[in-house]
């Protein structure tokens, strides 16, 4: 039996940021980041901290409509060797915003959940994935908590249909009912994607933590039994999360896939952001 505990996204931002800065200890911030073409580690840190500070500004403002500007006082150091400490400070800025904002407060968000908690969850996975980028750039294998990875897969897929304004290729994910099943091999979690003429739908078939209760599930029971799909992709939760974000290839030896290969190629050519 596996018990999934509720995930405190706000606390996890601080934890993932600390892991990120630990990875940077002794690293050359001019190191290229292959998973973020044309970026160095310094660019990666600047982006992550900037996102944390911008989201924090949105939370303090309790925005009710799309922001008209992304300008925010970054307080960015002039020396790149001070960037790791600045990133730690960015997480502290975020913690202040979380403490001042009820997660259930209705707010505008670009994704599915129109509440303040959307921004904490989004910030968490922005930080976690870029921490993994830093590790990959330094030749390390990212270690991602399984429950966090399952939640991150869900967060990515649930919000992806709304991402066309900054990831325009997502609009190419249309069809006439074609389906892709994404399944974890180390957790009882799966998501069925169905392509429609005007959008695509996500049907989760998984037992994972929500924000209110623990869920216990027997992972020896295949919850995908009886579900058919035109294509199936499966991997560990960590590898599936990295795959969806374009940090793994579906042809990698850590990923299993079968079914309509053209459908899979179309998905992965248009879905990552």
N, C-alpha and C positions, 0 to 999 in steps of 0.2 A: 504494500500500500504506500502511496506517495501523497503527502499532504502539501498543498500549495497554500502558503500564507499570504495574507494581503501584502501588497507591495506599497511601501511608503515612497512614492516617487520623489517627494521633496527631500527626504533624507538620502535617498540613493543618488541624487545629483551631487551632494557633497562627497559621498563615498567614491563615485566614479571620477570626480575631479581629482580627488587625492590619488587615485590609482594613476590617472593621466600624468600628474606632475611627478609622481614617483618614477614612471617610465622615462621621463625626460631627464632624470638625474644623471649628469655626466654626458648626456647626448649632445651632439653637434646640431644646433637648431637650423643649420643650413642643409641638413640631410633632406634629399628629395623624398616625397611621399608618393609612391607609385599608384596608390589607390585614389589619390586626388591629384590628377595630372597638373603639372606646372606649379604645384605647391611644395614648399619646404615645411619642416616641422614648425618653424616660426609662423608661417602662414596658417598652419593648422591650429596652433594655439591661439593666435589672434582671432581667427574665425570663431572658435568655440567660446572664448571669453566674451567676444562681442555679442554672440547670440544670447548668452546667459544675461548679459547686462541689458540687451534690448528687450528680451522677454520680461525681465524684471521691471523695466519701465512701463511696459504694457500692463502688467499686473497692478502696479501702483496707480496707474491711470484708470483702472477698471474699464477699459475700452469697450464701447458698445457698437462700434462700426470699424471697418478696416482702417488702419492707421494711414495717414497721409505722408508720413516720413519715417525713415529708419534711423534718423540722426539721434545719437545718444552720446553723452560724455563718457568716452571709454577710459579716460585716465591711463592711456597706454604708455608704458615706459619708453624712453628713447633708446635704451639698450636692449637688444633681444635676449641677453642673458638674464634679464629681469622678468622675462615673459612668464616663466613657470610660477613665480610668486604672484604675479598679476592675475594669472588664471585662478590661483587659490583665492585671491581677493574677489574675483568675479563670482565664485561660488558663495562667498560670504554675502555679497550683494544680493544674490538670488535668495539666500536663506532669509534675509531681511524682508524681501518681497513676499516670500511664502508666509512668514510669520504675521505679516500685516494683511493677508488676504485669505478670506474663507474659501477653501477649494471648491465649495458648492455654489459660489457666487456666480450668477449668470453673467457671461461675458461673450463678446464676439471672439470667435476663433475661426481659423481657416478650415478646420477639419470638422469631424462629425460631432464632437462634444462641445457644446456652446457654454462652457463653464470654465472658471479659473483653473480647475484641475487639468484641463487640456494642456495648458502651457507648462506645467510642471512635468507632466508625462512626456511631452515633446522635447523639453529641455534635457530630460534624462537620457533619452535615446540619441539625441544630437551629441551629447557628451560621451556616451558609451561608445558609439560607433566611431567617433573621432579618436577616442582613446585606443580603440582597436587599430585605426589607421596608423597611429604613432607606433604601436607595437609591430605592425607588419612592416613599416618603414625601417625599423631597427632589427628586422630578422627574427622577431619573436612571434610565438603563436598566441593569439589572444585567448585569455581565459575568461569566459562569460558565464555568470551564474545561470543555471538552467531555468529557474523560474523567471528571472529577468528576461532571458532570451525569448521565452514563450510569450511574455507580455509585450516584448518589443516586436515580435512578428505580428501579433494582433494589432498593435498600435499602427504599424506600417500599413498593413493591408486595409484596415478599417478607414484610414485617412487617405490612402492613395487615390481614390476616385475624386477627391477634392483638390488634388495637387496640380491640376493642369495650368494654373496661373504662373507657377514657377518651374514646372516640369511639363512643358507642352506636349512631349511625346506620349504622355499618358492618354491623350485623346485618341491615340491610335489603337488603344485596347478596346476594340469594339468587335461584335460578332453576332452570330445568330444562335446563341445558346451553347457555344463550345465551353467546355469546363476543364479546369486544372485543379487537381487536388494537391495541396501542400501538406505534408505530414512530418511530424517529428518522430525520430526513432528511439528517443530516450525519454519521452514524456507523452502522455495520452492527449495529444493535441493535433488538430488538423483544421484546415480551412479549405472550403470549396469555392473557387472563383468561377463565376459564370459570366461570359461575355454577352452583352446585349447590344442592340443596334445603337443605343444612345449613351450607354454607360456600362459598368460591370458591377456585379453584386458579389458580396462576400458572405458566405454562410459558415460561421465557426462551428466546429463539431469537436469541442475540446473541453477538458476540465482544467481550469486554471483559476488563479485567484482573481476575485473582483475586489472592489474597494471596501466591501462591507463584511465579507465572511470568508472563513476558511473553507476550502473544498477538498475533500479527500476522494481519491479515485484509485481503482485497481488498474495499474498500467498493463497488466497482462490481458485485459479485455480490449480487443480491437474495436475502438469506437467508430472506425471507418468501415466496418463490416457492412456490406449492403450498399455502400456508396460507390457509384461508378463514375469515371471521369475519362475525358478524351486523352488526358495526359496526367501523369502523377510524378511528383518530385518529393523525395524524402531525404532527410539528413538529421543529424543531431540538432537540437534546438539552436545551439550556438552557430553551427555551420549554416543552418537554414536562415537565420537572421542575417548573417554576413552575405549569404547568397542573394537574398532579396534586396539588400542594399548595394549590390554590385561589387562586393568585396570578395566574392568567390564566383567561379564559373560553374554553370550547371554540369559541365563536363568534368569537373574536378573529381578526383578519386574519393573525396569525402561526401559526394552527393550521388544518390541513385535516382534515375529517371527512366520513365518508359512512356510509350504512347506516341501521340502526335508530335513529332519533333519540330515541324514547322510552327505549330502553335507555341511550343516552348521558346523557340527562337524569337518569335514575335513578342512574346511576353517580356523576355529578358532584354530585348533591344529597346523597349519602350517604358519600362517600369521603374528602373532604379533612379534614385535621386540622392 
